[in-house]
Amino acid sequence: DSLLDFGPDGELLPLAAEEFVSDDGLAFRVRLREGMTFHDGTPVTTAAITRSIEHIQAAESQISGLFSVVTEVREIDDLNAEIIADTPSAWLPSQIAVWGVLLPESATDDSLATAPVGSGPYMFESYEPGSAITLARNPAYLSGGPKGHALAERAVFRFVPEAATRVADLATGAAHSIEVPD
């Protein structure tokens, strides 16, 4: 999960955050939802916010520059923090909603690639390279946020390169939805 998510009308809504406010676009006060845990059972704390921001800033990607305005995450206690920017950044919350996934203490580049642990409604179950990723419903997910609760027990994302096979899978019920590349 991210701290924030977009609602049906595009408005920003708290997700992992119970509260996310700023008076000046420089300091963003965050209060996390109490009782959240990562899929491995460890509690979600403000240290996960720090890890998320640091991970994005250290990445060699096009989005790392979006977070360069963040100079500090002040962890006040386990549930309260301030994200500090060096210039007014009213746009930062929308970038956090898109890119700011909370990371557990155990997260490393290797573990994120092979056995990711998060806090969302589905958790990693298996990966078959070039074939499929399987996610299982997270029974411990707090459903008070805008995402609600996971509807399916399991979600399988299959990689099917051939367009005709994707359409055939949809027509026969082997797939419930397909994505057709542009």
Rosetta silent file (secondary structure, phi, psi, omega in degrees, C-alpha in Angstrom):
SEQUENCE: DSLLDFGPDGELLPLAAEEFVSDDGLAFRVRLREGMTFHDGTPVTTAAITRSIEHIQAAESQISGLFSVVTEVREIDDLNAEIIADTPSAWLPSQIAVWGVLLPESATDDSLATAPVGSGPYMFESYEPGSAITLARNPAYLSGGPKGHALAERAVFRFVPEAATRVADLATGAAHSIEVPD
SCORE:     score description
SCORE:     0.000 S_00000001
   1 L     0.000  157.834  171.669    0.000    0.000    0.000 S_00000001
   2 E  -102.895  169.694  175.317    0.861    3.619   -0.361 S_00000001
   3 L   -65.014  -34.925 -175.106    0.082    6.320    2.163 S_00000001
   4 E  -129.148  161.156  175.353   -2.526    7.720   -0.227 S_00000001
   5 E  -143.170  165.630  176.115   -4.715    6.486   -3.057 S_00000001
   6 E   -94.456  132.960  176.054   -6.944    8.065   -5.677 S_00000001
   7 L   -79.655  179.058 -176.501  -10.691    7.857   -5.155 S_00000001
   8 L   -60.315  -26.464 -179.962  -13.225    7.236   -7.929 S_00000001
   9 L  -100.382   11.553  178.247  -13.342   10.945   -8.815 S_00000001
  10 L    86.993    0.746  178.762   -9.552   11.383   -8.777 S_00000001
  11 L   -76.924  148.454  177.698   -9.422   12.922   -5.313 S_00000001
  12 E   -77.456  131.726  178.827   -6.590   11.913   -2.979 S_00000001
  13 E  -125.987  144.398  174.095   -7.733    9.701   -0.106 S_00000001
  14 E   -61.962  138.672  176.527   -5.792    8.356    2.872 S_00000001
  15 L  -118.926  -85.589  174.035   -4.912    4.668    2.433 S_00000001
  16 L   -72.326  -26.068  175.385   -2.182    3.453    4.809 S_00000001
  17 E   -81.432  138.025  170.547   -2.335    6.946    6.270 S_00000001
  18 E   -84.918  -30.862  177.513   -5.269    7.714    8.494 S_00000001
  19 E  -142.666  140.208  177.124   -4.397   11.383    8.085 S_00000001
  20 E  -145.787  106.552 -175.199   -2.171   13.195    5.573 S_00000001
  21 E  -137.945  155.211  174.659   -2.168   17.013    5.786 S_00000001
  22 L  -148.038  138.975  176.363   -0.006   20.003    4.972 S_00000001
  23 L   -93.263  -24.276 -170.959   -0.490   23.702    5.684 S_00000001
  24 L  -133.417   -0.109 -177.821    2.301   24.956    3.455 S_00000001
  25 L    74.896    5.218  177.307    3.372   22.225    1.004 S_00000001
  26 L  -105.912  -41.074  179.395    6.708   21.977    2.835 S_00000001
  27 E  -118.667  124.377 -179.860    5.819   19.749    5.788 S_00000001
  28 E  -112.053  113.948 -179.550    3.364   16.883    5.326 S_00000001
  29 E   -86.548  130.796 -176.944    2.024   15.420    8.574 S_00000001
  30 E  -124.563  132.360  168.430    1.197   11.722    8.380 S_00000001
  31 E  -122.302  119.418 -179.444   -0.616    9.515   10.868 S_00000001
  32 E   -75.190  154.450  174.076   -0.645    5.820    9.923 S_00000001
  33 L   -67.070  133.768  179.018   -3.638    3.560   10.469 S_00000001
  34 L   -72.911  140.284  175.148   -3.220    1.682   13.721 S_00000001
  35 L    90.743   -0.036  178.782   -2.917   -2.107   13.522 S_00000001
  36 L   -70.882  142.727  175.498   -1.541   -2.367    9.978 S_00000001
  37 E  -132.747  156.811  171.130    0.929   -5.170    9.362 S_00000001
  38 L   -79.434  167.845 -177.754    3.109   -6.285    6.517 S_00000001
  39 L   -61.053  -22.932  178.339    2.440   -9.689    4.976 S_00000001
  40 L   -87.066    4.040  177.150    5.179  -11.191    7.163 S_00000001
  41 L    93.558  -10.244  179.225    3.321  -10.040   10.308 S_00000001
  42 L   -74.782  147.457 -177.701    5.630   -7.163   11.250 S_00000001
  43 E   -70.637  146.388  172.181    3.902   -3.883   12.108 S_00000001
  44 L   -82.511  119.845  179.130    3.760   -1.017    9.611 S_00000001
  45 L  -125.299  176.065  179.931    5.498    1.928   11.276 S_00000001
  46 L   -63.678  -19.898  175.714    6.763    5.316   10.168 S_00000001
  47 H   -60.496  -28.124  178.034   10.143    3.710    9.457 S_00000001
  48 H   -67.656  -30.490  176.334    8.421    2.233    6.363 S_00000001
  49 H   -66.747  -46.597  178.233    7.795    5.772    5.101 S_00000001
  50 H   -58.418  -47.987 -179.510   11.494    6.581    5.458 S_00000001
  51 H   -60.760  -40.377 -179.695   12.474    3.346    3.661 S_00000001
  52 H   -61.805  -50.451 -179.194   10.021    4.065    0.838 S_00000001
  53 H   -62.999  -46.387 -179.540   11.313    7.603    0.213 S_00000001
  54 H   -62.512  -39.091  179.752   14.975    6.530    0.483 S_00000001
  55 H   -62.664  -44.963  179.517   14.372    3.588   -1.880 S_00000001
  56 H   -66.052  -44.255 -178.745   12.829    5.864   -4.516 S_00000001
  57 H   -63.901  -33.225 -178.163   15.530    8.527   -4.122 S_00000001
  58 H   -81.744  -15.514 -177.570   18.312    5.933   -4.476 S_00000001
  59 L   -69.253  144.721  173.725   16.779    4.332   -7.568 S_00000001
  60 L   -93.338   75.848 -177.840   18.281    5.095  -10.933 S_00000001
  61 L  -140.586  171.115 -179.668   14.918    5.820  -12.502 S_00000001
  62 L   -69.434  -21.812 -178.175   12.944    8.662  -13.980 S_00000001
  63 L   -86.581  -16.628 -177.169   10.829    8.991  -10.834 S_00000001
  64 H   -58.159  -34.174  179.024   13.690    9.476   -8.356 S_00000001
  65 H   -64.902  -28.255  178.677   13.854   13.161   -9.310 S_00000001
  66 H   -63.575  -25.693 -177.151   10.223   13.623   -8.284 S_00000001
  67 H  -103.524    6.315 -179.667   11.229   12.849   -4.700 S_00000001
  68 L   -67.545  -18.424  177.700   14.434   14.925   -4.638 S_00000001
  69 L   -72.040  -19.413 -179.266   12.515   17.729   -2.871 S_00000001
  70 E   -78.720  118.755 -179.198   12.147   15.497    0.210 S_00000001
  71 E   -99.937  -21.138 -175.015   14.998   16.301    2.588 S_00000001
  72 E  -164.214  147.923  165.574   13.856   14.374    5.632 S_00000001
  73 E  -116.384  113.695  177.719   11.251   12.067    7.118 S_00000001
  74 E   -88.814  110.944  178.138   10.853   12.896   10.800 S_00000001
  75 E   -86.637  100.604 -176.931    9.630    9.772   12.567 S_00000001
  76 L   -72.525  -46.938  172.504    7.841   11.237   15.584 S_00000001
  77 L  -155.552 -166.712 -175.194    6.698    7.841   16.853 S_00000001
  78 L   -64.383  -25.519 -175.776    5.553    4.542   15.304 S_00000001
  79 L  -114.333  -11.047 -175.777    2.389    6.065   13.810 S_00000001
  80 E  -123.198  135.262 -179.712    3.210    9.765   13.290 S_00000001
  81 E  -149.563  166.469  171.155    5.739   11.343   10.955 S_00000001
  82 E  -127.100  131.462  173.092    6.462   14.470    8.942 S_00000001
  83 E   -98.515  120.608 -173.792    7.728   14.411    5.384 S_00000001
  84 E  -107.207  129.025  177.296    9.813   17.569    4.887 S_00000001
  85 E  -110.196  153.971 -178.936   10.403   19.162    1.472 S_00000001
  86 L   -89.646   -5.960  177.472   12.936   21.883    0.667 S_00000001
  87 L  -148.362  149.471  179.568   10.531   23.794   -1.582 S_00000001
  88 L   -53.018  128.048 -171.444    6.726   24.038   -1.629 S_00000001
  89 L  -137.846   64.322 -179.156    5.548   20.796   -3.250 S_00000001
  90 L   -59.992  -21.598 -179.565    1.758   20.680   -3.354 S_00000001
  91 L   -80.702  -14.526 -173.918    2.067   18.025   -6.081 S_00000001
  92 H   -58.900  -42.569  179.761    4.048   15.603   -3.848 S_00000001
  93 H   -56.341  -37.500  179.158    1.014   13.776   -2.341 S_00000001
  94 H   -68.347  -32.853  176.656   -0.162   12.685   -5.805 S_00000001
  95 H   -71.262  -36.648  175.772    3.319   11.307   -6.562 S_00000001
  96 H   -62.296  -40.807  179.579    3.339    9.474   -3.220 S_00000001
  97 H   -61.061  -36.335 -177.156   -0.028    7.909   -4.158 S_00000001
  98 H   -82.972  -44.197 -168.755    1.420    6.601   -7.422 S_00000001
  99 H  -111.912  -16.171 -168.909    4.983    5.626   -6.451 S_00000001
 100 L   -87.899   72.775  178.524    5.264    5.526   -2.635 S_00000001
 101 E   -80.695  130.081  179.251    4.852    1.886   -1.634 S_00000001
 102 L   -69.627  137.230 -175.717    5.590    1.223    2.045 S_00000001
 103 L  -119.102  135.359  177.074    8.512   -1.153    2.554 S_00000001
 104 L   -74.234  165.732  179.894    9.184   -3.473    5.511 S_00000001
 105 L   -59.509  -31.566 -177.759   12.527   -3.545    7.286 S_00000001
 106 L   -75.362   -5.785 -174.704   13.355   -6.849    5.572 S_00000001
 107 L   -69.642  126.401  171.966   13.078   -5.270    2.086 S_00000001
 108 L  -131.492  166.905  177.650   16.177   -5.459   -0.084 S_00000001
 109 H   -56.704  -40.868  179.598   16.530   -5.140   -3.844 S_00000001
 110 H   -66.676  -45.404 -177.983   16.848   -8.940   -4.059 S_00000001
 111 H   -68.089  -34.847  177.951   13.845   -9.681   -1.825 S_00000001
 112 H   -64.397  -31.867 -179.145   11.687   -7.123   -3.658 S_00000001
 113 H   -81.792  -29.698 -172.351   12.466   -8.897   -6.932 S_00000001
 114 H  -113.210  -29.252 -179.128   12.008  -12.489   -5.755 S_00000001
 115 L  -150.703   68.184 -175.417    9.738  -12.535   -2.677 S_00000001
 116 L   -64.370  143.572  176.005    8.147   -9.113   -2.160 S_00000001
 117 L  -122.673  126.664  179.026    6.478   -8.304    1.156 S_00000001
 118 L  -132.805 -156.065 -178.727    3.963   -5.488    1.324 S_00000001
 119 L  -131.571    9.601 -172.305    0.897   -4.448    3.276 S_00000001
 120 L   -83.228 -174.869 -176.086   -1.866   -4.547    0.666 S_00000001
 121 L   -70.041  -18.517  175.637   -4.995   -6.649    0.161 S_00000001
 122 E  -123.746  146.173  178.507   -3.075   -9.303   -1.793 S_00000001
 123 E  -122.523  153.178 -178.515    0.259  -10.900   -0.945 S_00000001
 124 E   -61.004  132.014  175.620    2.855  -12.581   -3.100 S_00000001
 125 E  -114.782  -49.980 -179.005    2.388  -16.338   -3.423 S_00000001
 126 E  -159.901  161.450  177.474    4.509  -17.467   -6.373 S_00000001
 127 E  -140.596  125.400  173.985    6.286  -16.434   -9.537 S_00000001
 128 E  -111.823  104.083 -174.270    6.959  -18.601  -12.558 S_00000001
 129 L   -49.390  129.288  178.764    9.391  -16.614  -14.745 S_00000001
 130 L    75.868   -1.789 -175.359    7.869  -15.818  -18.113 S_00000001
 131 L  -120.757  -60.351 -173.447    4.630  -17.542  -17.185 S_00000001
 132 E  -162.817  155.553  169.060    2.682  -16.153  -14.202 S_00000001
 133 E  -120.434  132.948  179.099    2.581  -14.308  -10.899 S_00000001
 134 E  -116.891  130.315  176.872    0.118  -15.536   -8.278 S_00000001
 135 E  -116.330  143.341  178.906   -1.176  -13.368   -5.444 S_00000001
 136 E  -114.165  149.254  178.526   -3.246  -14.617   -2.498 S_00000001
 137 E   -58.648  136.098  177.707   -5.822  -12.696   -0.472 S_00000001
 138 L   -91.619  104.212 -176.539   -4.316  -11.109    2.657 S_00000001
 139 L   -67.085  -18.000 -178.464   -6.682  -12.120    5.488 S_00000001
 140 L   -93.151    3.430 -176.030   -5.086   -9.555    7.841 S_00000001
 141 L   -66.538  131.006  175.348   -5.682   -6.574    5.542 S_00000001
 142 L   -76.368  119.462 -173.134   -7.408   -3.629    7.209 S_00000001
 143 L   -97.419   18.383 -179.296  -10.311   -2.877    4.911 S_00000001
 144 L   -78.239   -6.925 -178.083  -11.209    0.564    6.267 S_00000001
 145 L   -89.810 -177.259 -177.027   -9.449    2.354    3.419 S_00000001
 146 L   -65.188  -20.358  179.521  -10.617    3.184   -0.085 S_00000001
 147 L   -75.582  -21.426 -175.768   -9.494   -0.186   -1.475 S_00000001
 148 L    70.798 -146.322 -179.816  -11.906   -2.113    0.721 S_00000001
 149 L  -113.980  160.810  179.459  -11.167   -5.823    1.017 S_00000001
 150 L   -67.153  130.163 -176.910   -9.872   -8.334   -1.496 S_00000001
 151 L   -84.376  -33.709 -177.625  -12.780   -9.887   -3.396 S_00000001
 152 L  -106.109  150.618  176.700  -11.038  -12.997   -4.730 S_00000001
 153 L   -69.247  -30.445 -174.185   -9.059  -15.570   -2.774 S_00000001
 154 E  -148.357  144.013  174.385   -6.375  -15.655   -5.472 S_00000001
 155 E  -128.620  126.097 -179.786   -5.338  -13.571   -8.472 S_00000001
 156 E  -115.149  123.577  176.340   -3.171  -15.059  -11.208 S_00000001
 157 E  -105.466  108.111 -179.033   -1.504  -12.797  -13.742 S_00000001
 158 E   -96.831  144.379  176.564   -0.418  -14.864  -16.734 S_00000001
 159 L   -98.734  107.261 -177.060    1.958  -13.589  -19.391 S_00000001
 160 L  -120.530  101.085 -173.718    0.455  -14.575  -22.739 S_00000001
 161 L   -70.441  -28.103 -175.055    2.407  -12.981  -25.613 S_00000001
 162 L   -86.720  122.709 -176.887    0.147  -14.112  -28.452 S_00000001
 163 H   -59.976  -41.786 -178.205   -2.941  -11.888  -28.949 S_00000001
 164 H   -63.957  -36.140  178.355   -5.089  -14.689  -30.397 S_00000001
 165 H   -67.939  -39.726  177.452   -4.368  -16.882  -27.353 S_00000001
 166 H   -60.419  -45.750  179.969   -5.358  -14.041  -25.002 S_00000001
 167 H   -64.500  -42.284  178.135   -8.670  -13.602  -26.830 S_00000001
 168 H   -62.533  -41.297  177.257   -9.278  -17.373  -26.852 S_00000001
 169 H   -59.889  -41.117  179.391   -8.548  -17.507  -23.096 S_00000001
 170 H   -66.896  -44.926 -177.785  -11.113  -14.769  -22.526 S_00000001
 171 H   -65.229  -32.468 -177.831  -13.725  -16.418  -24.758 S_00000001
 172 H   -93.502   -5.054 -179.227  -13.351  -19.812  -23.059 S_00000001
 173 L    88.424    2.434  176.937  -13.232  -18.508  -19.497 S_00000001
 174 L   -69.597  -21.366  175.189   -9.560  -19.407  -18.974 S_00000001
 175 L  -132.716  145.723  179.398   -9.026  -15.666  -18.317 S_00000001
 176 L   -96.099  -18.785  174.731  -11.438  -13.179  -16.755 S_00000001
 177 L  -157.198  155.991  176.492   -9.770  -10.144  -18.322 S_00000001
 178 L  -135.652  157.805  173.848   -6.964   -9.451  -20.768 S_00000001
 179 L  -115.820  129.947  179.460   -4.808   -6.494  -21.593 S_00000001
 180 L  -106.526  117.747 -179.928   -4.139   -5.672  -25.205 S_00000001
 181 L   -63.285  150.781  178.321   -0.974   -3.597  -25.696 S_00000001
 182 L   -63.056    0.000    0.000   -1.269   -0.383  -27.722 S_00000001
